[in-house]
Amino acid sequence: MQAVIAVTVPFFALVLCGYLAARRGLLAESAIPGLNTFVLFFALPCMLFRFGASTPLLELLSPAVLAVYLASALLIVGVTLFLTLDDVTHLKDASFGALVAAFPNTGFMGVPLLVALMGQAAAAPVICTILADLIVTSSLCIALARAHDAGGSHWRVALWQALKGALSNPLPWAIALGALSSVSGYTLPPMLMTVVKMLGDAASPVALFTIGAVLWRAGQHAHTRTPPERYLPVALIKLFGHPTLVLLLGATAVKMGLDLSPFQLHVLVLAAALPSASNVSLLAERYGADNGRIARIIMASTVIAFFSFSGLATWLVPQP
């Protein structure tokens, strides 16, 4: 437990630093989108490119890992929609609630945290989850939200537009370029690789700091007061239901003979146990959903995850 805490505390402490810096005015609210842009378009793509370039393709895009994780994500989306959709929480709000229930903060937090806990080999399964969530899970939930605006009509158009939006995200392309480099054996010139390394090394601390700042900003832009029964159950689905489902589906897949190792399964379970992706609050704000509810789900999952994730990691992370 002490070894796990020694790794997790600094990660969550950086999130808290970002939150306090924004709350105290040390970080201007107008600077937060710039931090987010730096992480999303420069630092994280370089970090993911480096991991992709140093990982064999069949590990980076493991069919078994993708199948187990994607099946669990889609089931969590369906269950969350079924449990939360009612006269108060309409389809748009329920769709974004389902997205934060199924979309862990793997990009900003998960890759560096799980690599620190389990070693370089953990990067490949986590990258699989990023691809599944960015391309499939988020596209589906955004399409459902946009279909609500269209009165349920033209859902295919909404899905295609959401998928195009996902493909405009630089992270899948960074992973793809890394995989291409791995397959072809091509390496960047030393000077360019130094730039990539410097930006990639900045990804972890700046991303964690940005999570805290984004959480504070989301709370400031919330226009409604959400009672706990409207957001806390979704946070609990994220932190407990999602990893439990991944574990059950993964164990079933292993019994069926799928090529899924215990190490890969443990990484997937820990990835699912991460708090909700903080950037979903920005998406909810952009599409006019109840951002106050989404922000509270993300905040609750982040606070509780310090304890729940650390406890689960103590069980699953191999001891030295």
N, C-alpha and C positions, 0 to 999 in steps of 0.2 A: 504493500500500500504506500509506503513512504517513497519508493522509487517512482511510482505513478504520479503521486502528488507533486514530486519534485519537477515533473515534466508539465503537468496540467496547470499548476498554479501560475507560472509565468504567462502562459497563453491567455488564461482568463483575466490575469492582472492587466495585460495590455488592452484587452477589451474595456475593462473598467477605466483605465487611463484615458482612452478615447472618449468615453462617456463623460467623465468628469471634466476633461478639457473643454468639451463642447458646452456642457452645462454651466461651467464657470466663466465662459466667454473667452478662455485662453485660445480657443480655436473658433474663429468666426464661422457662423453658419454658412456664409457664402463660400467658404473654403472647402466645405465638406464634399460638394460635387467634384471639385478638382482632385481631392484625395481619392475619391471613388474612381475617377477616370484614370488616374495614374495606376492604381492597382489593377483595374479591369483591362486596360488597353496596353499597358507596358510591363508592369512587374509580374503579374500572374501568367500572362502568355509566355514570358521568358522562362519562368520556373517550370511550367508544364512542358515547354519545348525541350528543356534539358532532361526532364524525367522521361519524356517520350523517346528522345534520341538515344537514351542509355538503356532502354527496355526492349526485349524481344517482342515482335509484333503480336504473337499469339498470347503473350501475357498481358500486353497492353489492351488488346481487344478480345479477351477470353469469352467465347460464346456462353459458357456455363455461368460465369460471373454476371454477364449482361442479362441472361435469362432470369436468373434468380432475383437479381436486384430489381429489374424492370417489372417482373410479375408482382413483387411485393409493393413497389411504388404504386402501381395501378390499382391494386387491391386497397391500399390505404386511401387513395383518392376516392374510390367508390364508397368505402365504408364511411369516410368523413362526410362526403356529400349526403349519404343516406341519414346520418345521425344529426346533421346540422341544418339541412335544408328545411325551412318552415316559413311561416308567414312573416316573421321578423327578419330572418336571414335568407334573402332571396338568392337566386342562382349565381349572380356575380360575386356577392360576398362569400357564399358557400364555396365557390370555385377557388377563390384566393385562399380561403381557409384550408381547403383540401391541399392546395399547393404547399403551404407552409407546414402542413402535417406530413407531407411526403418528400419535401426537398430540404435535406440537411445542408449545413453550411460547409460543404466539402471543399469548395474552391478557396474561400478566404481563410478557413480554419482547418478543415479536415486533412488536406494534403500535408502541410507542415507538421501538424500535431501527430498524425498517425505514423508519419515517417520517423518523427522523434521518438515515438513510443515503440515502434515495431521494426524500424529499419527501412532501408531503401526499397526492399521488396514490397512494402505496403503501398507504394505509389501506384503500381499498375491497377490493382482492384479499385482504388479510390478514383483514379482517372476514368475507369469504366462507369462508375456511378455518376461522375460529372457529365459524361456524354449522355447517359440515359436521362438524367434530369433536365439538362439543357435542351435536348432535342425532342424528347417524347413527353415527359411529365409536364414541364412548363408549357409546351405548345398546346397540349390537351386542355389544361386548366385555363389558359388564356383564351383559347378558342371557345370554351364553355362560357366564360365571362362575356366575350364579345357576342356570342349567340344570344345571350340574355338581352343585350342592348338592341339586337335586331329582332327581338320577339320570337326567337327560336328558329327563324328562317335563315337560309344561306349559311348553315353551319359548316358546310364544306369550305366555303370561301373564308370563313373565320378561321378554320383550322389551317388552311394554306397560308393565310396572312400571319398567323402565330408562328408557323414553322419557318417562314421567311425571316421573321423577327429573331427566332432562335439562331438561325444560320448567320445572322449579322453579328452575333456575339463572337468576339475574337478567340475565346477559349477553345472551342472545338477545332478551329483552324490551327491554333498553336499545337494542339495535340496531334492533329493530322500531319503537320509539317515535321514534328518530332518523330512520328512513326515512319514517315518517308525517309528521314535521315537515317533512322535505325535500319530500315530495309536496304537502302541503297549503299550504306556505308559512307555517305558523304558527310564531311564535317565542315563547319564554318571556318573561315580564315581566323587565325588566332586573335587578331585585334577585335573582330566582330564578336567572337566568342567571349572575349573579356567583357564587352558591353552587355551581352546577354547574361553572363554570370553576375555582373554587378546589379542589374535590374532584378534578376531572379532572387538574389540574396536579400533584396529589399522587400520582396513580396510578403514574407511572413509577418514581420513587425508592423509594416504599414497597413496591411490588410486587417490585422487584428485591431489596431488602433482605429481604423476606419469603421469597423463593425460597431464599436461603441459610439462613435460620433453619429453614425447613421441611425442607431437606435434612439439616441437623444433627439435627433431631428425628426424622426417619425412621430415621436410623442408630441413634439411641438406642433406638428401639422395635423394632429388628430382633431376632428371637428365634433366627435361624439364621445360620450362617456359610456364605456362598455362594462356591464356587470360581469363579475368573474365567471358565472355559469355560461357566458357566451364565448369566452376565450380559453379558460383554464383546461376544460376537457380536451380541446384540440392540442394544446401544448403537451398534455399527458399522452395523447395518441402518438405524437411525434417522438417523445422520449422513451416510451415504454412499449406501445403497440407496434411501432415500426420495427425496432430491432428484434422484438419477439417474433414477428412475422417473418423477417429475413432469416432468423435462426431456424424456424420451423420449415420454411420452404427450402432452405439450404440443406438441412438434414435429410429432407425427403429426396432432394435432388441427388445427394450422395448415395442414398439407398437405391435409387433408380439407375445408378451407374454413371452419372454425369461427372465429367472431369473437373471436380471442384475439391481443392485441398482444404484440410482443416484451417490452415493459415489464411487462405483466401476468404473462407467463411467468417473467421473471426474478424478480419478487416472489414468485411461488409457489415457485420453486426455493429461494430464500433462506429462505422460511418453513419449507419442509420440512427445511432444513438446520439449523434451530434445535435446541437440546437438548430432551429429553423434558419434558413438562409436569410440574412438581414436585407438583402437587396429586393426581396419580394415586397417589402413595404414601399419601395420606390415604384415598383410595378403597379401595386394597388393604387397608389396616389395618381399615377399616370392614367390609369383606366377608370378612375372615379369610383373605386370600391370604398368600403368602410375601412379607411386606413387606420383609424383608431383601434379597431378590433385586431387587425393584422399586426400592428405594432405591439399590442399587448401580448398576443400569442408568441411573437418572436422574443420579446423581453422575458416573459415567464419561462420559455423554454431555455433561454440562455442562462438565467439565474439557476434554475433547477438542474440544468445539465452539469454544472460544476460538481454537484454531488452525485447525480445519477451516472454520468459518464465516467467519473473517476472510480466509482464503485464497480461498474461493469468492466472497465479496463483492468482493474486489479484482478479480476477473475480470468480475463481472456488473454492478457498480455503475458507472454512467456517470461518467467523469472530468470535473471542472469545466473 
